[in-house]
Amino acid sequence: MERVLDKIIKYGLYLLVFLFPFWFLPWTISPVAFNKQILLAVFVFLLLILWLVKIISSGKLSFVWNKLNTAVILLLLVLGISTIFSSARIQSFWGMADEPDTFFNFILYGLVFFLFANLISANQLKSVLISFLAGSGILSLLFLIQCFKPIFPWGFAQSSGFNSIGSIQSLAVFLGGAFLILMSLISINQPSSAQIGGKIILRRLMFIFTIILGILLFVSLLAVNYWAVWLGIVFGAAIIVFSKLKNISANQPLSAEISGVAPGSNPLKPLFLPLFIFALALVFIFLKLPVGSILALPSEINLTYPATFDIAKKTLEEGPKNLVLGSGPATFSYQYSLHRGTGLNLTDFWQIRFNQGAAVLPTFLTTFGILGILMIFLMMAVFFYSGFRTVISGNQLSSAAISSIVGGFYFLILWFFYSANFSLMFAGFLMIGLFTASIGSPKEFSFTQSPQKAFFIMLVGVFLIAGSIFGLYTVSKKYAGAISYSQGLNLINAKEPKLDEGIIAVNKAATLDPKDSYFRNLSQVFLFKINEVLNDQKLSQEQKQTEFQKQVSNAELSAIAAVKINPRNSQNWLQLGNVYENLALVKVSGAEKLAILNYQKAAELDPQNPQIPFNLARVYFVSGNKDEAKAELEKSLELKSNFQPAIDLLSQIETKSEK
């Protein structure tokens, strides 16, 4: 049984890293990030269960323990405390819009680290990396084809820049890491002919695979030409060159067979490729080729570093809790709404709500606080120190071990320059997990001889198995809800809307997975239903009254549910205010006051949004309070001087006043 479990676990890990780069499904409104999260959750929970079953059945525990493990555990502990003290706990734990930095996602990243660190042996590292590169090659091929002709039938995949990582720049960051890993594998410890022996066919196949994969990855990187990726490649290539030089120096007295260099050949020959890539990357940091515009690749809108640090500074100044623990995981968008400047209001992107700042680390400073960012730096420092110490030690290192160091260094160093993305976070924790597997010496002990140890380990194992099963059940419900929600939106947005069927589907989604976005949109659909009822000539007046009251109650209750689930989201208060504003239009008593109160609450959470004072002005105008309406419109125009709806309404009020 133990051998069977070992094989299932091993090939399960291989399959995960192979599928992950190009995995997406069209059945939800978030075809990429959410489906990757589900894929990762299913794999890690199932593999964790199998690992625990193996431990309990064999009576032996083998575990790698070092400073990096401790740093990862401390990080998860701090993030758990930050989630507990978050003012939006559900948002911080699960997330509402596929945020990559929720506590649940960090649990998945942590499990990726521990599974690969403990279940992959040193001689299996290369197989894991090859599986990762094969998946990345498929991803790159699909992207390049997509640049010229959409190959997927779904509407969301029709743009030239569609890919299964996320934005164009995040794709480049991911493929840049894969390119460095490939370059490291073929540059470090290249076997000689004597070592290859009779495997000439296999060697040729691997050579062809390497050439094709290298071309695919490099052309993809060239198509995007993102400076941060080239900078990361410069650092990674420098490590490869240094590692190779250390290897040559250490093996100089040894025979050609041991050193991996053929007799009479130039020992520096394997350095030509990484040095060439190093030089090219340096050039492309500053040289911006117009490839992206030729291919019509979409541009990416990001916050600037000063704007991100300003939001972080104001968040930390809110109080001792935020200073130490931040606003809570995955709450950057709320802090952005609360503390952003008005500069973006003058552009066409004023309605964008950023879930991430300019880069991972300043974003995490906002959401994790001083203590959280210290734990991040601790984990990075331990990895960098251990990695560099391993490289300069002079010990004979395998190409896979060096590749895990290079890959981990690349993905972690990009945390300084690029924002968080689910795929990039996965890749970073995968690489440090593989690095731990390459240097770690598992401590194995049998606990069958000690009843106390056996009881404790089995108890912990049972709790972890139960937690994994609960995790699988929960993500299954969330996925079923996401599918139902997508189906409901399709029914509602069809050319001939089917509101009743759409309401049933969205309501089912909200029941399976109580997200504020589900309830908020359900409330809006009920408002559509109210208009449908009022315009239905087939209904009698009495039937209209009954149906009207029913739909009003449904719209109000749904909006209130969204507010209760996530009171930090200004959009929920806006929707509740919108419900009452619509009721005020049909002369429902007291609706104006409730609309104003909820819009004011939204303004507290999003004070720089010109839409909110405009909405308040509409309510005041309908209720006959022209002075209050003008005052709110002036606030709206202060925030966005070219806000046309406010200009039109103000002109309408002034025209009526003159008459």
Secondary structure as UniProt FT lines:
FT   HELIX           2..19
FT   HELIX           20..22
FT   TURN            26..27
FT   TURN            31..32
FT   HELIX           33..58
FT   STRAND          60..63
FT   HELIX           67..84
FT   HELIX           89..93
FT   TURN            100..101
FT   HELIX           103..119
FT   HELIX           122..124
FT   HELIX           125..148
FT   HELIX           155..157
FT   TURN            160..161
FT   HELIX           168..187
FT   HELIX           193..196
FT   TURN            197..198
FT   HELIX           200..224
FT   HELIX           227..251
FT   TURN            252..253
FT   HELIX           256..259
FT   TURN            263..264
FT   TURN            267..268
FT   HELIX           269..271
FT   HELIX           272..286
FT   HELIX           291..294
FT   TURN            295..296
FT   HELIX           305..316
FT   TURN            317..318
FT   HELIX           320..325
FT   TURN            329..330
FT   HELIX           332..339
FT   HELIX           343..346
FT   TURN            348..351
FT   HELIX           360..392
FT   HELIX           399..413
FT   HELIX           414..416
FT   HELIX           422..439
FT   STRAND          443..446
FT   TURN            448..449
FT   HELIX           451..492
FT   HELIX           499..512
FT   HELIX           516..534
FT   TURN            537..538
FT   HELIX           541..565
FT   TURN            567..568
FT   HELIX           570..585
FT   TURN            586..587
FT   TURN            589..590
FT   HELIX           591..605
FT   TURN            607..608
FT   HELIX           611..622
FT   TURN            623..624
FT   HELIX           626..639
FT   TURN            641..642
FT   HELIX           644..658
//
